[in-house]
Amino acid sequence: MQLNLQTGTFSILNATPKDTSFSPTALGTMSAGGIKVDFHGCARSGHNQITCLTKVVSPNKDAGISAMAGSTSKLYDNLSQVYETSSVTALGKSGGGLGEFINIAFVAIQGVPVEVKFIFNNIDPSATSIAAFQPNFELSGNKITGNFRDISF
């Protein structure tokens, strides 16, 4: 904060607004294959772009996990259109492009949530909600797919 005593005004410097796009509490949860995935919502994040946030936890041990992008993780809008993940981010890593097996590999420390964001491009501007978000993860060769439904953005 910078205070100007001559004019009686102040300015806020180097402030970053808090991201309120996603719910602070999980809107849905799934557990399978040794991991727990909390879904925190989807939000418009750019022109015809939607980002969906998950938090992944390995409750029993440190685990190598892959978040799958491309054609393996999908989003369906309320107009019955399907979108493939354009990119996925986790722990400062990102990967993307359209294709079958594009993923980000990371190590989840036991009990510590890892934010994983799935980004979808070219969303129809007429869409008003998401019918289904189906993120795909892999742990020790086992594919784990979520199925979160009826999502506002």
C-alpha positions in Angstrom: 0.0 0.0 0.0 1.2 3.5 -0.9 -0.1 6.4 1.1 0.1 10.0 -0.3 -0.2 12.4 2.6 -0.4 15.4 0.4 -3.5 14.3 -1.4 -4.9 12.0 1.3 -5.1 9.1 -1.1 -3.7 5.6 -1.1 -2.9 3.0 -3.8 -2.7 -0.8 -3.5 0.5 -2.1 -5.0 1.4 -5.6 -6.1 -2.0 -7.0 -5.1 -3.3 -10.2 -6.6 -7.0 -10.8 -6.5 -8.1 -14.1 -5.0 -9.3 -16.7 -7.5 -13.0 -17.2 -6.7 -13.7 -19.2 -9.9 -13.7 -22.6 -8.2 -15.5 -23.8 -5.1 -13.3 -24.0 -2.0 -15.0 -27.3 -1.0 -15.4 -30.3 -3.2 -18.5 -30.5 -5.3 -18.0 -34.2 -5.9 -15.6 -36.9 -4.9 -14.5 -40.2 -6.3 -12.2 -42.8 -4.9 -10.7 -45.7 -7.0 -7.5 -47.5 -7.5 -5.8 -46.0 -4.5 -6.4 -42.3 -5.2 -9.1 -39.9 -4.2 -10.2 -37.1 -6.6 -12.1 -34.1 -5.4 -13.8 -32.0 -8.1 -13.9 -28.3 -7.4 -15.8 -27.0 -10.4 -15.3 -25.6 -13.9 -15.1 -22.0 -14.9 -14.7 -19.9 -18.1 -11.0 -19.1 -18.3 -10.7 -17.5 -21.7 -12.4 -16.9 -25.0 -14.4 -20.1 -25.6 -12.3 -21.9 -22.9 -13.2 -23.7 -19.8 -10.9 -24.9 -17.0 -12.0 -27.7 -14.6 -10.2 -28.1 -11.2 -9.6 -31.4 -9.4 -7.5 -32.1 -6.3 -5.9 -35.5 -6.3 -4.8 -37.3 -3.1 -3.0 -40.5 -2.5 -4.3 -41.4 1.0 -2.2 -44.5 1.7 1.3 -43.9 0.2 3.4 -41.7 -2.1 2.3 -42.5 -5.6 3.2 -41.8 -9.2 0.1 -40.5 -10.9 -0.6 -39.4 -14.5 -3.3 -36.9 -15.4 -4.4 -37.7 -18.9 -5.2 -35.1 -21.6 -6.3 -35.3 -25.2 -9.0 -37.8 -26.1 -8.9 -39.7 -22.8 -10.4 -36.9 -20.6 -13.6 -35.3 -21.9 -16.2 -32.7 -21.3 -19.8 -32.8 -22.6 -21.8 -29.5 -22.8 -25.5 -29.1 -22.4 -25.8 -29.0 -26.2 -24.5 -32.6 -26.4 -21.2 -31.6 -27.9 -18.0 -33.4 -26.7 -14.6 -31.8 -26.2 -11.2 -33.3 -25.7 -8.8 -31.8 -23.1 -6.5 -29.3 -24.8 -4.1 -29.2 -21.9 -3.6 -30.4 -18.4 -1.5 -28.8 -15.6 -0.2 -30.1 -12.3 2.6 -29.0 -10.0 3.9 -26.4 -12.5 4.0 -28.9 -15.3 1.7 -28.7 -18.3 1.1 -30.7 -21.4 -1.4 -30.7 -24.2 -2.5 -31.1 -27.7 -5.1 -33.4 -29.2 -4.3 -37.1 -29.3 -4.6 -40.3 -27.4 -2.0 -40.4 -24.7 -0.9 -36.9 -23.6 -0.3 -36.8 -19.9 1.4 -35.1 -17.0 3.2 -37.4 -14.6 3.7 -36.3 -11.0 4.3 -37.8 -7.6 1.6 -37.3 -5.0 3.0 -37.3 -1.5 0.7 -39.3 0.9 -2.1 -37.2 2.1 -1.1 -34.0 0.2 -3.6 -32.8 -2.4 -2.3 -31.9 -5.8 -4.3 -29.4 -7.9 -4.8 -30.7 -11.4 -6.5 -28.5 -14.0 -8.0 -29.7 -17.2 -8.4 -27.0 -19.9 -10.8 -27.3 -22.8 -10.8 -25.0 -25.9 -13.3 -24.1 -28.6 -16.3 -24.4 -26.3 -19.5 -23.5 -28.1 -20.5 -20.0 -26.9 -24.1 -21.1 -26.7 -23.4 -23.7 -24.1 -24.7 -22.7 -20.6 -23.6 -25.7 -18.5 -21.6 -28.9 -18.6 -23.5 -32.2 -18.7 -20.5 -34.3 -17.8 -16.8 -33.8 -17.0 -14.8 -37.1 -17.2 -11.2 -36.6 -16.1 -8.9 -39.6 -16.6 -5.9 -40.5 -14.3 -3.5 -43.5 -14.3 -1.9 -45.1 -11.3 0.4 -48.2 -11.7 -1.1 -48.9 -15.1 -4.7 -48.7 -13.9 -6.9 -46.1 -15.6 -9.3 -44.2 -13.3 -12.0 -42.1 -14.8 -14.2 -39.6 -13.0 -17.8 -38.8 -14.0 -19.0 -35.5 -12.6 -22.3 -34.2 -13.9 -24.6 -31.2 -14.1 -22.0 -28.5 -13.7 -22.6 -24.8 -13.8 -20.0 -22.3 -15.1 
